[in-house]
Amino acid sequence: MKAIGVQIQGSEIILVVLQKHTDGSITQLNQSTKFGIADHTSNQQIRQFRDQITATLDSINADFIGVIARNASTSSRMKSSPVSFKLEGIIQLYPSREVEFVWPQSIVPFFKKNQLTISPKNKYQQDALELAFMLLTK
């Protein structure tokens, strides 16, 4: 089984792919990546992002895809980037698999009861890795 954890930060997405093997071990695949858009007003860049995320998700063929939900608060301290909602919508429209949104508040209790048995290849991948791990082991 494979799971993809996605974290959206501003105009970038961090995508971590984990695979659970028949012996129960979990490994991070090299398909884990980070990409985004420089100009969210450019139709060409939005289409390019859509095509890139669709091709990436198609090539991985994961059983589970999860996105860390972000706060839509109007408070300036807690507000997510408007571009991030555009990226989220594009990911959510992926036609081949359901995309699940998971609140960070539900990830924390999961790891109070379950141990993370893998470390990310890069520090910035931690949150997306935790989500993918949770999707594989819940």
C-alpha positions in Angstrom: 0.0 0.0 0.0 1.1 3.6 -0.7 0.0 6.8 1.0 0.7 10.4 0.0 0.8 13.1 2.6 0.5 16.7 1.3 1.4 19.9 3.2 0.6 23.2 1.6 2.9 26.1 2.5 2.1 29.4 0.7 2.6 28.8 -3.0 4.3 25.4 -2.5 3.3 21.8 -1.8 5.4 19.3 0.1 4.5 15.8 -1.0 5.7 12.7 0.9 5.1 9.2 -0.4 5.3 6.2 2.0 4.9 2.6 1.2 3.8 -0.2 3.6 5.4 -3.5 2.7 3.8 -6.9 3.3 6.1 -7.4 6.4 4.6 -4.2 7.9 7.6 -2.1 7.4 7.2 1.4 6.1 9.6 3.3 3.8 9.7 6.7 2.2 9.8 6.6 -1.5 12.0 8.8 -3.7 8.9 10.2 -5.4 8.6 12.5 -2.4 8.9 16.0 -3.7 8.3 19.7 -3.3 6.9 22.0 -6.0 4.7 25.0 -6.5 4.0 28.1 -8.6 5.8 31.5 -8.7 2.9 33.5 -10.2 -0.6 32.5 -9.2 -2.2 35.0 -11.6 -0.5 33.2 -14.6 -3.0 30.8 -16.3 0.0 29.0 -17.8 1.5 28.4 -14.4 -1.8 27.2 -12.9 -2.3 24.8 -15.7 1.3 23.6 -15.5 0.8 23.0 -11.7 -2.4 21.1 -12.4 -0.7 18.9 -15.0 2.3 18.4 -12.8 0.3 17.3 -9.7 -1.9 15.1 -11.8 1.0 13.4 -13.5 2.8 12.9 -10.2 -0.2 11.4 -8.5 -0.9 9.2 -11.5 2.7 7.9 -11.5 2.6 7.1 -7.8 -0.8 5.4 -7.9 -1.3 5.7 -4.1 -4.1 4.0 -2.1 -4.5 7.1 0.1 -4.0 10.8 -0.5 -4.3 13.2 2.4 -3.9 16.9 2.7 -3.2 18.7 5.9 -6.2 21.1 6.3 -5.4 24.7 6.8 -7.1 27.4 8.8 -9.5 29.6 6.8 -9.7 32.1 9.7 -9.9 35.8 8.8 -7.6 36.7 11.6 -4.3 38.0 10.2 -2.2 35.8 12.6 -3.9 32.6 11.6 -4.8 33.3 7.9 -3.6 30.9 5.2 -2.2 32.3 2.0 -4.9 32.8 -0.7 -2.7 31.0 -3.2 -2.6 27.9 -0.9 -6.4 27.6 -1.3 -6.0 27.6 -5.1 -3.4 24.9 -4.9 -5.6 22.9 -2.5 -8.6 23.1 -4.9 -6.4 21.8 -7.8 -5.3 18.9 -5.7 -8.9 18.2 -4.5 -10.0 17.9 -8.1 -7.7 15.0 -8.8 -10.1 12.6 -10.6 -8.5 9.2 -9.9 -8.7 9.0 -6.1 -10.5 10.6 -3.2 -8.4 13.3 -1.5 -8.9 13.3 2.3 -8.4 16.5 4.4 -7.0 15.9 7.9 -6.9 18.6 10.6 -3.6 18.9 12.5 -5.6 18.6 15.7 -6.4 15.0 14.7 -2.8 14.1 13.9 -1.5 15.0 17.3 -3.7 12.5 19.3 -2.9 9.8 16.8 0.8 10.0 17.7 0.0 10.0 21.4 -1.2 6.4 20.9 1.1 5.4 18.0 4.8 5.6 17.4 6.3 7.1 14.3 8.7 4.5 13.0 10.3 6.4 10.2 12.1 9.7 9.9 11.8 12.1 6.9 14.6 12.3 4.4 14.4 16.1 4.8 13.3 18.1 7.9 10.7 20.2 6.0 8.9 16.9 5.1 8.0 16.1 8.8 4.3 17.1 8.8 3.5 15.5 5.4 5.4 12.4 6.4 3.3 12.1 9.7 0.1 12.5 7.7 1.1 9.7 5.2 2.2 7.5 8.1 -1.2 8.0 9.8 -3.1 7.2 6.6 -1.2 3.9 6.2 -1.5 2.8 9.8 -5.0 3.9 10.9 
